[in-house]
Amino acid sequence: MINKRIITLSIVVLAAVYAASCGYLYFFQRSILYLPDTHLELPEKYNLPEAKAIKIKTIDNVELTGWYIEPKQNKPILVYFHGNRLNLAKRANKFKDFANAGFGLLAISYRGFGDSGGSPSEDGLYKDARAAINYLESKGIKAKGLVLYGESLGSGVAVQMALENDFRAIILEAPYDSIGARAAELYPIFPVQAILKDKFNSIEKIGKIHTPLLVFHSKDDDVMPINHAIKLFEAGAEPKKLVIFEHAGHGGFDYQELSKLMINFINN
């Protein structure tokens, strides 16, 4: 009898702990998913005098910071959507390499990241991206001439934008197939697919996009496993190209080399 009571009590306690854990994941999931770096100064501080800091208002009146670099030699403008755990400052060297290759650039700091206002969410990041594209269109730069560039978290933002309009190309660095799939890998005992608010379900969208697609990933990426990029690429429509690196980790690519790959892909 005592053993049965102990077993029953243990089951009740475990069930309560499990339910509490599910509740925590549900109510605090955005603080787990989004890890913004909120320190951002002017681009000159990061050895990027080519860039001009601008302010962009979203449709829901959130003020974003963006960095803008004029294109050279008739090169296209990259609309850059950054990854998690960082802000624009941590990609200044990358932007420098793109600028040296002649690319124009509009990189936005999502809501809640850098010194942008608001708090991040999937819908909010989409609003931020649309505001960046609308900013360029207000300058007479049509979407058809823009190249979307999404890094990691930003890959889902780029895919959604490409679903909504036609662009010159879409480039995805270390992408996921969906946030739900990655969350299920990280939290296998919890029903994350059911409780997830921000799904970024790129795998369901990518086949409907006919913008030329370039995907690159590294085999040793321990943040976003390479199988995500492969699945996403296989689901994508032609024209498309996948480039796999050996030892770049998550975000450790040679961006001078990538600039050459991008130029060849965009021009062919």
C-alpha positions as CSV (number, residue, x, y, z in Angstrom):
1,M,0.0,0.0,0.0
2,I,2.8,2.4,0.9
3,N,4.6,1.6,-2.3
4,K,1.5,2.3,-4.3
5,R,1.0,5.6,-2.5
6,I,4.6,6.6,-3.1
7,I,4.3,5.7,-6.8
8,T,1.0,7.6,-7.1
9,L,2.5,10.6,-5.3
10,S,5.6,10.5,-7.6
11,I,3.4,10.4,-10.7
12,V,1.4,13.4,-9.4
13,V,4.6,15.3,-8.7
14,L,6.1,14.5,-12.0
15,A,2.9,15.4,-13.8
16,A,2.8,18.7,-11.9
17,V,6.4,19.5,-12.8
18,Y,5.8,18.6,-16.4
19,A,2.7,20.8,-16.6
20,A,4.5,23.7,-14.9
21,S,7.4,23.3,-17.4
22,C,4.9,23.4,-20.3
23,G,3.4,26.5,-18.8
24,Y,6.8,28.1,-18.5
25,L,7.6,27.3,-22.1
26,Y,4.3,28.7,-23.3
27,F,4.3,32.0,-21.3
28,F,8.0,32.7,-21.6
29,Q,8.8,31.3,-25.0
30,R,9.6,34.6,-26.6
31,S,12.2,35.4,-24.0
32,I,13.7,32.0,-24.8
33,L,13.5,32.3,-28.5
34,Y,14.6,36.0,-28.9
35,L,17.9,36.9,-27.3
36,P,18.6,40.5,-28.4
37,D,21.7,42.5,-28.0
38,T,20.5,46.0,-27.2
39,H,23.8,47.9,-27.3
40,L,24.2,49.8,-30.6
41,E,26.1,52.9,-31.6
42,L,26.6,54.6,-34.9
43,P,28.3,52.6,-37.7
44,E,31.4,54.8,-37.7
45,K,32.1,53.4,-34.2
46,Y,32.5,50.0,-35.8
47,N,34.8,51.0,-38.7
48,L,31.9,51.3,-41.2
49,P,31.8,54.9,-42.3
50,E,30.2,53.8,-45.6
51,A,27.0,53.2,-43.7
52,K,24.4,55.8,-42.8
53,A,22.2,55.2,-39.7
54,I,18.6,55.8,-40.5
55,K,15.2,55.6,-38.7
56,I,12.3,53.7,-40.2
57,K,8.7,53.6,-38.9
58,T,6.7,50.4,-39.2
59,I,3.0,50.2,-39.9
60,D,2.3,49.7,-36.2
61,N,4.4,52.8,-35.4
62,V,7.6,51.1,-34.0
63,E,10.8,53.0,-34.8
64,L,13.6,50.9,-36.1
65,T,17.3,51.6,-36.7
66,G,18.7,50.7,-40.0
67,W,22.1,51.0,-41.7
68,Y,22.2,52.0,-45.3
69,I,25.1,51.7,-47.8
70,E,24.8,53.0,-51.4
71,P,25.6,50.4,-54.1
72,K,28.6,50.7,-56.4
73,Q,29.2,49.6,-60.0
74,N,25.5,48.8,-60.7
75,K,25.6,46.1,-57.9
76,P,22.2,45.3,-56.3
77,I,21.1,46.3,-52.8
78,L,21.0,43.6,-50.1
79,V,18.1,43.8,-47.7
80,Y,19.7,42.1,-44.7
81,F,17.8,40.4,-41.9
82,H,20.1,39.5,-39.1
83,G,20.3,36.5,-36.7
84,N,19.7,36.1,-33.0
85,R,21.9,37.0,-30.1
86,L,23.3,40.0,-31.9
87,N,22.7,43.4,-33.5
88,L,24.0,45.2,-36.5
89,A,27.3,46.1,-34.8
90,K,28.3,42.4,-34.6
91,R,28.0,42.1,-38.4
92,A,29.9,45.4,-39.2
93,N,32.9,43.4,-40.6
94,K,30.6,41.4,-42.8
95,F,28.9,44.5,-44.1
96,K,32.3,46.0,-44.8
97,D,33.1,43.0,-47.0
98,F,29.8,43.3,-48.9
99,A,30.4,47.1,-49.4
100,N,33.9,46.4,-50.7
101,A,32.4,44.0,-53.2
102,G,30.1,46.9,-54.4
103,F,26.9,45.8,-52.9
104,G,24.4,48.3,-51.5
105,L,22.9,47.3,-48.1
106,L,19.9,48.1,-46.0
107,A,20.3,46.2,-42.7
108,I,17.5,46.7,-40.2
109,S,17.7,46.1,-36.4
110,Y,14.5,44.3,-35.5
111,R,12.1,45.6,-32.9
112,G,13.6,44.9,-29.5
113,F,17.1,44.5,-30.9
114,G,19.8,47.2,-30.9
115,D,18.2,50.5,-30.1
116,S,15.0,49.8,-32.0
117,G,11.7,50.1,-30.1
118,G,9.2,47.4,-29.4
119,S,9.4,43.7,-28.5
120,P,10.1,40.9,-31.0
121,S,7.5,38.4,-32.4
122,E,7.1,36.6,-35.7
123,D,4.5,39.1,-36.9
124,G,6.5,42.0,-35.6
125,L,9.6,40.9,-37.5
126,Y,7.6,40.6,-40.7
127,K,6.3,44.2,-40.1
128,D,9.9,45.3,-39.7
129,A,11.0,43.7,-42.9
130,R,8.1,45.2,-44.9
131,A,9.0,48.6,-43.5
132,A,12.5,48.2,-44.8
133,I,11.4,47.2,-48.2
134,N,8.8,50.1,-48.3
135,Y,11.6,52.5,-47.3
136,L,13.6,51.5,-50.4
137,E,10.6,51.6,-52.6
138,S,9.9,55.2,-51.3
139,K,13.3,56.0,-52.8
140,G,12.3,54.6,-56.1
141,I,14.1,51.3,-55.7
142,K,11.7,48.5,-56.8
143,A,11.5,45.1,-55.0
144,K,12.3,43.3,-58.2
145,G,15.9,44.8,-58.1
146,L,16.5,43.9,-54.4
147,V,18.3,40.8,-53.0
148,L,17.0,39.5,-49.8
149,Y,19.6,38.1,-47.3
150,G,18.5,36.2,-44.2
151,E,20.9,35.0,-41.7
152,S,19.8,32.2,-39.3
153,L,16.7,33.7,-37.5
154,G,16.5,36.2,-40.4
155,S,16.2,33.4,-42.9
156,G,12.5,32.9,-42.0
157,V,11.9,36.7,-42.4
158,A,13.5,36.6,-45.8
159,V,11.4,33.6,-46.9
160,Q,8.2,35.3,-45.8
161,M,9.1,38.5,-47.7
162,A,9.9,36.5,-50.9
163,L,6.5,34.8,-50.5
164,E,4.8,38.2,-50.6
165,N,6.7,39.8,-53.6
166,D,9.2,39.1,-56.4
167,F,12.8,39.9,-55.8
168,R,16.0,39.5,-57.8
169,A,17.3,36.8,-55.5
170,I,17.0,35.4,-52.0
171,I,20.1,34.3,-50.0
172,L,19.8,32.2,-46.9
173,E,22.7,31.8,-44.5
174,A,22.5,28.9,-42.0
175,P,18.7,28.6,-42.3
176,Y,16.2,26.4,-40.5
177,D,13.2,24.6,-42.0
178,S,11.0,25.9,-39.2
179,I,11.4,27.1,-35.7
180,G,9.0,24.4,-34.6
181,A,11.2,21.7,-36.0
182,R,14.3,23.1,-34.2
183,A,12.4,23.6,-31.0
184,A,11.2,19.9,-31.1
185,E,14.9,18.9,-31.4
186,L,15.9,20.9,-28.4
187,Y,12.8,20.1,-26.2
188,P,11.8,16.6,-27.4
189,I,9.7,15.7,-24.4
190,F,7.5,18.8,-24.6
191,P,4.6,19.4,-27.1
192,V,6.4,22.5,-28.5
193,Q,4.7,22.4,-31.9
194,A,1.3,22.8,-30.1
195,I,2.3,25.6,-27.8
196,L,4.6,27.5,-30.1
197,K,3.5,31.1,-31.0
198,D,6.2,32.0,-33.5
199,K,6.6,29.2,-36.0
200,F,8.6,30.8,-38.9
201,N,7.5,27.8,-41.0
202,S,9.8,28.3,-44.0
203,I,9.5,24.7,-45.2
204,E,5.8,25.2,-46.0
205,K,6.5,28.4,-47.9
206,I,9.7,27.9,-49.9
207,G,8.2,25.8,-52.7
208,K,5.8,28.6,-53.5
209,I,8.7,31.0,-54.1
210,H,10.2,31.3,-57.6
211,T,12.8,34.0,-56.8
212,P,16.3,32.5,-57.4
213,L,17.5,30.8,-54.2
214,L,21.0,30.6,-52.8
215,V,21.5,28.6,-49.6
216,F,24.7,28.1,-47.7
217,H,25.5,26.3,-44.5
218,S,28.4,24.6,-42.7
219,K,28.6,20.9,-41.8
220,D,29.9,21.7,-38.3
221,D,27.2,24.2,-37.4
222,D,26.1,23.1,-33.9
223,V,23.5,25.9,-33.5
224,M,21.4,25.1,-36.5
225,P,22.1,21.5,-37.8
226,I,22.8,21.3,-41.6
227,N,19.8,19.0,-42.1
228,H,17.6,22.0,-41.8
229,A,19.2,23.7,-44.8
230,I,19.2,20.6,-46.9
231,K,15.5,20.0,-46.2
232,L,14.7,23.6,-47.0
233,F,16.7,23.6,-50.2
234,E,15.2,20.4,-51.4
235,A,11.7,21.8,-50.9
236,G,12.6,25.0,-52.8
237,A,11.8,25.7,-56.4
238,E,14.3,26.2,-59.2
239,P,16.4,28.1,-59.9
240,K,18.4,27.3,-56.8
241,K,21.9,26.5,-55.5
242,L,23.2,25.0,-52.3
243,V,26.8,25.6,-51.1
244,I,28.1,23.6,-48.1
245,F,31.2,24.6,-46.2
246,E,33.2,22.3,-43.9
247,H,34.4,24.4,-41.0
248,A,32.5,27.7,-40.8
249,G,30.4,26.9,-37.8
250,H,27.4,29.1,-37.2
251,G,28.2,32.5,-38.8
252,G,32.0,32.0,-39.3
253,F,32.0,32.3,-43.1
254,D,34.5,34.0,-45.3
255,Y,32.3,36.9,-46.5
256,Q,34.7,37.9,-49.2
257,E,34.4,34.5,-50.7
258,L,30.6,34.6,-50.2
259,S,30.4,38.0,-52.0
260,K,32.0,36.3,-55.1
261,L,29.5,33.4,-54.8
262,M,26.6,35.8,-54.5
263,I,27.7,38.0,-57.4
264,N,28.1,34.9,-59.7
265,F,24.7,33.5,-58.6
266,I,22.9,36.8,-59.0
267,N,24.3,37.5,-62.5
268,N,23.8,34.0,-63.9
